[in-house]
Amino acid sequence: MTFDAEWAALRAESTQQVDMRLNGVPPEPSGPSSADLAVNQDNLGAIGHEAYELRTRVSKEGDHARPSTFEAAIALTNGNFESGSGLLKVHDRWNMHLKTLLDACSQISNHLNYTKSAHAKDDVQIGGDLISVSKLNEYLK
């Protein structure tokens, strides 16, 4: 086999391999294939917004009874009632759980905003990479 013939065969083979990778995967025997990862920017934004709204509401409404509960716990403790220390424990535990819930809502909102931004950047980079590969395909033909 001459160099030119071998080179032509390798170019044809590489073109088929690249095209197959770019065009997708073969359908599964049970039916058409579906993507493993599908991200809808609108859904991410809506969920992130709801998490932010929930955090805002919980921050305001979840802290509503804290000052009066603390005052009652101190008054009961100063009046030598044992229930004062118990009420203070309830107050502290509620505060701890409220902060945990607020942190979780913040993390969800921030993570989805980051994910939305990261996917947009990835889409741009992948698009650029595919353009350069398609240019290579033109040269290989």
Secondary structure, DSSP 4 states (H G I P E B T S, - for coil): --HHHHHHHHHHHHHHHHHHHHH--PPBTTB----S----HHHHHHHHHHHHHHHHHHHHHTTTTHHHHHHHHHHHHHTT-THHHHHHHHHHHHHHHHHHHHHHHHHHHHHHHHHHHHHHHHHHHHHHHHHHHHHHHHHH-
